[in-house]
Amino acid sequence: MELLELLASCIEQGRTAIAPTLVGPLERERLDRLQRLGAMTFMPAQVIFCPHCEIRTVRVIAVGSGFCIDCGLVNLTTKDTQRLAPDGDWLRRRMAQALDLVGEPAWTLIPDRVWRLGDLGRADRRHRVLFGQRLADIMVLRALLSAWPSYVGEIPTILVTTTQPERVFLPGVQVRSVPLAAAFRVRGDGLVADEAVWTGVRAAQTALPVQARVGPFTQDFRAIFLPGETAPVALTPTQSALLRVLWELSGERIERQALLRRARVDLDKPIVAFPQSKYPQA
């Protein structure tokens, strides 16, 4: 199972108490990778297997102690009660970064189920991007359809979801459901958008009028003129923010974290803004 497929599966199953020691070696390796990325975090569990008899479940009643039907009161270490859980904030933030929607307001449409990540494109070619999880519940889908006119409207919409698309039934609205693992891929410390899904949607952002220049950049730093190119190359807002800071420094050295703070972008590394497939020399 691919990393994002495993993450989606954990979210869909409501698996908020995953013990890495109780899964197979391959799944444990993938859980470890998701943990290193930040997609999975440790949290205290309320019910665990008894560390003494390893048969009964133990209800955690206080820090360091629990109750087992066979063993009675048992002492618990922090390691005994720590379980992995998906980090939804990390996932939504990384999806927004991959689509260059950083800074867009993240609206909750249905609490703990559906969020708006932002809009792609311009004017009449705009698409709204939503993220949904555990959407097989008919009551959740009814609530989403009720909220649709106010929060989505007639704008064509892409719904990235951890639920299998065939189980997401939203009649009467312009929506395309895309599985999480098809919409994005893990690269480095974050996610990148899959070109097969997003190229046509994002194409409307690349046409920029020729403007006055600041060095090799357009005046708003949204495009750059490269040697041998007759048309400016469009930059994403994140790329623009990073390159603007570097240009203003006029060659002065700056540490990575200082650059990210000054550009006001939420990335682990500046290189994440330049996908290797598009910018092999980044």
C-alpha positions, 0 to 999 in steps of 0.5 A: 500500500502506497503512503498516501493510500495507507494514510487515507485508510487510517483516516477512513477507519478512524484509526486513532490508536495505531500501535506500530508494534502490533502491525507487520514489518512493511506497514510499520515501515510505512507508518514510521515514514508517515511519522517522520513526515509529520502526517502521523503523530503520537497521542495517548490512547484510552484503551490498550492491550494489557502489557502484563497478560497481553490478552485483556484490554486495559482502560487507562484511568490516569497517567501511568495506570490502568485497569485490567479485568484479570490483572487489576490495577497495572502500571503503564509507561508512556510508551505503553499508552502512546498510539499513532494518529493521522494529523489532519492539520498537516495533511491539509496544510501540505495539500494547500502548499502543493497547490500553491494555495498557502495563505488561502483561508481554510474554511470548515464546511462540515466539522471534521469532514469537509474543508475548502482549501482554496480556488485555482484558476482565474475568473470564469476558469476558476475551480474550487478545491475541497478536501473531505474525509469519511464521506460514506455517511449519508447524513454527512453527504446531505449536510454537504449538499445543504451547505453547497449553495452557500459555500461552493455555489456553481463553481466547478469543484474538485473534491480530494477525498480519503473516501472511495469516490464511488461512495461519494454521491453528490447529485446536482452539483459540479464536482469531481471526486479524486482519491487523495493518493491520485491527487498528490504524491509524497516527495521529500518532506511534503506533497506534490500535486499529480500533474495528471489531475491538476495540469488542466485546472492550473493552466489558467494561472500561467498566462500573465501579461508582460509588465515592467521589469525588476531585473529579470522579473516582472514588476510584481515578481509573478514571472521571470524572463530567462535567457533564450526565452521569448515569454516570461516564465510564470512563478507560483506565489510561493516561488515569487515570495522566495525569489523576491527576498533573494533579489532584494538581498543582492547576493547577500547570504541568508540562512534557510530558516531566515529566508522562509521567515522573511518570505512568510512561507510555511515550508520546511525547505525552500527547494520544496517550492520547486518540484524536481520534475519541473525545475531539475536545476533548482 
